[in-house]
Amino acid sequence: MKKLLFSLLVMALVAGFAAAEDEGIGLSVGLELGVENVNEGNDGKKNPYLMPILIYEKSFLDDTLDVYAELDYTFGFTKEPDDDGNEVNPQSIYNDIIIGYNLSLGDVSTLSFILENEIDKFIIAPRYEDMNAYNGVFTPAVKFNRKFDFGDLFAQIGAPITYAQYYKDADTAIGLDYTLGWNSTFGLKMEAKICTLLVPDDAAGYTGFETTVSYETGPVYVEVETIIPKERSEEGITITPEVDFSFGNFTFYIKSEFTGIGMSEGDMIISPALGVKYSF
């Protein structure tokens, strides 16, 4: 809880600092409506949910300092039992804070130092005695970007440290992520990430591969994210396509997450969602 309160305090301070800037506050508010497991796969129940979204994104000091902060609150409408047998509506909070410092290396190259702290689904309800309330990952990273006539090429190395996991007494996990990407001059962006684990030793090694391909033209933005774990037959592949349409300060989007693709046992889970954001 202390880490969550600290994250909220940082967001408040950042928003206050931004309010003093002439160019605006860089704040976005949104609302997402979706259904988890809409196909009721693996004998599970579908769970409609409502998620208010708060995002702050801004650059300072002539784009030398980048700040990103996101806070989402998810309220599910399908009740689940807790340890005491009480039927409660699932509720959780997602929080992500990223701070980056960009060091210019001439006219065409930039070296960035990045710190990210992600709290994935701080569970408010239902609570279970054998589980922690949240999953926390702190990631320091270094990114190098170079401009070319055909676009920007970039490479990044990150070291995610999972300092809190849902299951109690779980070991702290430390990994290395290697990312290569290309930002074209005509709206296409391609990114590939290789994920590895260093600690704990008994699970060290390659853990998965991720790709993100997006294209933006005018008010339309299209993105497809793919996650391919090492144990594909046990965990399955996850594919998430998304389409955004911007109109003035509004952004409307629709997406769907397909999880468990290619598993030897179990069904694919489909979770569609649509939402709107307003930026000012």
C-alpha positions in Angstrom: 0.0 0.0 0.0 2.9 2.4 0.8 4.3 1.9 -2.7 0.8 2.7 -4.2 0.5 5.8 -2.2 4.0 6.9 -3.2 3.0 6.4 -6.8 -0.1 8.5 -6.4 1.9 11.2 -4.7 4.4 11.3 -7.6 1.6 11.6 -10.1 0.1 14.5 -8.1 3.5 16.3 -8.0 4.1 15.8 -11.6 0.7 17.1 -12.6 1.2 20.2 -10.4 4.6 20.9 -12.1 3.0 20.5 -15.5 0.2 22.9 -14.7 2.8 25.7 -14.4 3.9 25.1 -18.0 2.5 27.4 -20.7 1.9 24.5 -23.2 -0.7 22.6 -21.1 -0.8 19.9 -18.5 -0.4 16.8 -20.7 -3.2 15.0 -19.0 -5.6 12.4 -20.5 -8.7 10.9 -18.9 -10.6 7.9 -20.3 -13.1 5.2 -19.8 -12.9 1.6 -21.0 -15.7 -1.0 -21.1 -14.8 -4.6 -21.8 -15.5 -8.3 -21.2 -12.9 -10.7 -19.9 -13.4 -14.2 -21.2 -16.3 -13.3 -23.4 -16.3 -16.9 -24.8 -16.4 -18.5 -21.4 -13.3 -20.6 -22.2 -11.9 -23.1 -19.7 -15.3 -23.4 -18.0 -14.8 -19.8 -16.7 -17.4 -17.1 -16.4 -17.4 -14.0 -18.5 -16.6 -10.8 -16.6 -17.8 -7.4 -17.9 -15.8 -4.6 -16.4 -15.6 -0.8 -16.3 -12.2 0.9 -16.1 -11.6 4.6 -15.6 -8.1 5.7 -16.9 -5.9 8.6 -15.9 -2.7 9.2 -17.9 -0.1 11.9 -17.7 2.6 12.3 -20.3 4.9 15.3 -20.8 8.5 16.3 -21.8 10.5 19.0 -20.0 13.7 20.9 -20.6 13.5 20.8 -24.4 12.6 17.1 -24.5 15.5 16.2 -22.2 13.3 14.8 -19.5 10.3 12.5 -20.3 7.6 11.6 -17.7 4.8 9.1 -18.1 2.3 8.1 -15.4 -0.8 5.9 -15.7 -3.4 4.9 -13.2 -6.3 2.6 -14.0 -9.1 1.3 -11.8 -10.9 -1.8 -12.9 -14.3 -2.7 -11.5 -15.7 -6.1 -12.5 -19.5 -6.9 -12.6 -19.3 -10.7 -12.1 -19.0 -11.6 -8.4 -16.3 -13.9 -7.1 -15.9 -15.6 -3.7 -13.1 -14.6 -1.3 -11.4 -16.6 1.4 -14.5 -16.1 3.7 -16.9 -17.3 1.1 -18.3 -13.8 0.5 -19.3 -12.9 -3.1 -17.6 -9.7 -4.1 -17.1 -7.7 -7.3 -13.4 -8.0 -8.4 -11.6 -4.7 -8.2 -8.0 -3.8 -9.0 -5.7 -0.9 -9.7 -3.0 -0.7 -12.3 -0.1 1.9 -12.0 2.9 2.6 -14.2 5.4 5.4 -13.8 8.3 6.0 -16.3 11.0 8.7 -16.1 13.5 9.1 -18.9 16.5 11.3 -19.3 17.7 11.9 -22.9 21.3 12.7 -23.6 22.0 14.2 -27.1 25.0 12.7 -28.9 25.2 15.1 -31.8 22.5 15.9 -34.3 21.3 12.3 -35.1 21.9 10.2 -32.0 20.3 10.1 -28.5 21.2 8.0 -25.4 18.3 7.6 -22.9 18.4 6.4 -19.3 15.0 5.1 -18.2 13.5 4.1 -14.9 10.1 2.4 -14.8 8.0 1.1 -11.9 4.9 -1.0 -12.8 2.4 -2.2 -10.3 0.3 -4.7 -12.1 -3.3 -5.1 -10.7 -3.1 -4.1 -7.1 -6.0 -6.4 -6.0 -8.6 -4.7 -3.8 -11.1 -7.6 -4.0 -11.3 -10.5 -3.7 -8.4 -11.0 -1.3 -6.8 -14.4 -0.6 -4.6 -15.2 2.4 -2.1 -17.2 0.2 -1.6 -14.4 -2.3 0.0 -10.9 -2.2 -2.0 -7.9 -3.2 0.0 -7.0 -6.2 2.8 -7.8 -8.7 5.5 -5.1 -8.8 8.3 -4.7 -11.4 11.0 -2.1 -11.4 13.0 -1.8 -14.6 16.1 0.4 -15.3 16.9 0.6 -19.0 19.3 2.2 -21.5 18.1 3.1 -25.0 20.1 4.3 -28.0 18.4 6.0 -30.9 19.9 7.1 -34.3 18.2 9.0 -37.1 18.5 7.9 -40.7 16.9 9.1 -43.9 14.5 6.1 -43.8 13.6 6.6 -40.1 14.9 6.0 -36.6 16.6 2.8 -35.5 16.8 2.1 -31.8 18.1 -0.5 -29.4 17.3 -0.9 -25.7 18.5 -3.1 -22.8 16.3 -3.3 -19.7 16.7 -5.2 -16.4 13.3 -6.0 -15.0 13.3 -6.7 -11.3 10.1 -8.4 -10.0 10.3 -7.4 -6.4 6.7 -8.6 -5.5 4.7 -11.4 -7.0 1.1 -12.6 -6.5 2.2 -15.8 -4.8 3.7 -15.3 -1.3 7.3 -16.4 -0.6 8.2 -16.2 -4.3 11.8 -15.4 -5.1 12.8 -12.0 -6.5 13.2 -12.4 -10.2 15.8 -10.5 -12.3 15.9 -10.6 -16.0 17.3 -8.9 -19.1 15.2 -7.6 -22.0 16.8 -6.8 -25.4 14.7 -4.6 -27.8 15.3 -3.6 -31.4 13.0 -1.3 -33.2 12.4 1.0 -36.2 10.3 4.1 -36.5 9.7 4.8 -40.2 9.2 8.2 -41.8 5.7 7.2 -43.1 4.0 6.0 -39.9 5.1 2.4 -39.6 6.8 1.3 -36.4 8.2 -2.2 -35.7 9.6 -3.4 -32.4 10.9 -6.8 -31.2 11.9 -7.8 -27.7 13.7 -10.9 -26.4 13.1 -11.7 -22.7 15.5 -13.6 -20.5 15.7 -14.5 -16.8 18.9 -14.4 -14.7 17.5 -15.1 -11.2 16.3 -17.5 -9.8 19.0 -19.8 -11.2 16.7 -22.8 -11.5 14.5 -20.9 -14.0 17.2 -18.9 -15.8 17.3 -18.6 -19.5 15.2 -17.5 -22.5 11.6 -16.9 -21.4 9.9 -15.4 -24.4 9.6 -13.1 -27.5 7.4 -10.1 -28.0 6.7 -8.0 -31.1 4.7 -4.8 -31.6 3.8 -3.5 -35.1 1.9 -0.3 -35.5 0.9 2.1 -38.3 -0.4 5.6 -38.0 -1.9 7.7 -40.8 -3.9 10.8 -40.1 -6.4 10.2 -37.3 -6.2 6.4 -37.6 -3.7 4.3 -35.5 -3.5 0.5 -35.8 -1.4 -1.8 -33.5 -0.9 -5.5 -33.1 1.1 -6.8 -30.1 2.2 -10.5 -29.9 3.6 -12.3 -26.9 5.2 -15.7 -27.6 6.4 -17.4 -24.3 9.0 -20.1 -24.3 6.5 -22.7 -23.1 4.0 -22.1 -25.8 2.1 -25.4 -25.3 1.6 -24.6 -21.6 1.0 -20.9 -21.6 -0.1 -20.1 -25.1 0.5 -17.2 -27.4 -1.2 -13.8 -26.7 -2.2 -11.5 -29.6 -3.8 -8.1 -29.0 -5.0 -6.0 -32.0 -6.1 -2.5 -31.5 -7.6 0.3 -33.7 -7.7 4.0 -32.5 -9.5 6.9 -34.2 -8.7 10.5 -33.0 -11.1 13.3 -33.4 -9.9 16.6 -32.0 -9.0 15.9 -28.3 -10.9 12.7 -28.3 -9.5 9.2 -29.1 -11.9 6.3 -29.6 -10.4 2.8 -29.6 -11.4 -0.9 -29.9 -9.2 -3.8 -29.1 -9.4 -7.5 -28.2 -7.0 -9.8 -26.4 -6.6 -13.4 -27.5 -4.8 -15.5 -24.9 -3.9 -19.1 -24.8 -3.4 -19.6 -28.5 -1.8 -22.9 -29.3 -2.0 -24.4 -25.8 -2.0 -28.2 -25.7 -4.8 -28.1 -23.1 -7.4 -25.5 -22.5 -9.2 -23.0 -24.6 -8.3 -19.7 -26.1 -9.7 -16.8 -24.1 -11.1 -13.8 -25.9 -11.4 -10.4 -24.1 -12.7 -7.5 -26.2 -12.9 -3.9 -25.1 -13.8 -0.4 -26.3 -13.0 2.9 -24.8 -12.6 6.7 -25.2 -9.9 9.1 -24.0 -9.9 12.9 -23.8 -6.5 14.8 -23.8 -6.0 18.4 -22.6 
